Amino acid sequence: MLALAISEANRDSDGELLARVAGMDDFFGCALRRDTLNDWNSAKDLGEFLIRIEPDSDIEILGQVLLVRACRHLAAPPALSMN
């Protein structure tokens, strides 16, 4: 029962994250090409989300790139997994 509640909570927060990112104009262009994103916390959260949902894939690589760039802007070291 607890696992079900946790997964529902994750789904809700994942949905909120995706809605937040989808509401931003040209999120990936600002984050990756121009390096001018206004909300680097969302980039960090999206990077962690992509790493979590698609390990060992091209999507994970995109997540790692977002995470590292966001952490640089937030002055926080990324917690990269080294498998």
PyMOL commands that set and color helices and strands:
alter all, ss='L'
color gray80, all
select helices_A, chain A and resi 2-22+27-33+40-53+58-74
alter helices_A, ss='H'
color red, helices_A
deselect
rebuild
show_as cartoon
